[in-house]
Amino acid sequence: MNTIAEFKAIWNAEAIMTPAEKMRVTLLKEAGAYTRSTAKNSMIDVNARGDAKRQARLDKKISRAGFILSGGKQVSKPGAAAFSRIGYVKKFIFFDADKDSVVIGPAKLQGVKSEKAVEILEHGGIEQITITSWIKGKKTQVPVTANYKARPTMGLAFRKMIDKKLPKLIEGGIMREV
C-alpha cells in the first residue's frame, strides 16, 4: 500500500500533461524568455567601458535614449527604458512559467535600501529618501521627497513581445500541433 509520501515521489505532472498543455507551457516559456531578453537588452549600461568604437556607440545610444544632468550624470528619458548603472536589476531579471501563467521581472534583492526601488523605477512615484549634505561644516542626513518619473523597462519589453513575437509564437504552436 502506498503512503502519501510514496505517492508524491512517483507523481510526475509532466507525464500526464496533454500535448495541448505542453504546448501552452512551451509558448509561455518562449514568451517569458523573449520578454526577459528584450528587457535586459533595452537597459543601456552607462558605466560600460571599452575601446573607442564601443564607447562611441554607447554615447550615441545614450544621446538617443537619455539626457545628461548637471554634474554629468546620464539619465534615461521618462517613458524610455531605465539606464543600468551597477547592473543588479539587469542581472536579476528572471521568468518562470507553469501550466497557466508566466511571471517575468526582476527578483527582489536583499540588502537594498528601498524595497520599492524596482516598482518605482517601472511605474514612477514618490519616495522619501535621505541625502547626505554639509550644513555649517557638519555632515547631516537630510530627508527629501523625490518624485520619480516612470521608466517602464518591463512594460515596454512585454508590449514588444505582444506586438512582435506573440503572433509568431501562436502561429508556430498551431503549426507544431498539426
C-alpha positions, 0 to 999 in steps of 0.5 A: 500500500502506498503512503502519501509520501510514496505517492508524491515521489512517483507523481510526475505532472509532466507525464500526464500533461496533454500535448495541448498543455505542453504546448501552452507551457512551451509558448509561455516559456518562449514568451517569458524568455523573449520578454526577459531578453528584450528587457535586459537588452533595452537597459543601456549600461552607462558605466560600460567601458571599452575601446573607442568604437564601443564607447562611441556607440554607447554615447550615441545610444545614450544621446538617443535614449537619455539626457545628461544632468548637471554634474554629468550624470546620464539619465534615461528619458521618462517613458524610455527604458531605465539606464543600468548603472551597477547592473543588479536589476539587469542581472536579476531579471528572471521568468518562470512559467507553469501550466497557466501563467508566466511571471517575468521581472526582476527578483527582489534583492536583499540588502537594498535600501528601498524595497520599492526601488524596482516598482518605482523605477517601472511605474514612477512615484514618490519616495522619501529618501535621505541625502547626505549634505554639509550644513555649517561644516557638519555632515547631516542626513537630510530627508527629501521627497523625490518624485520619480518619473516612470521608466517602464523597462518591463512594460515596454519589453512585454508590449514588444513581445505582444506586438512582435513575437506573440503572433509568431509564437501562436502561429508556430504552436498551431503549426507544431500541433498539426 
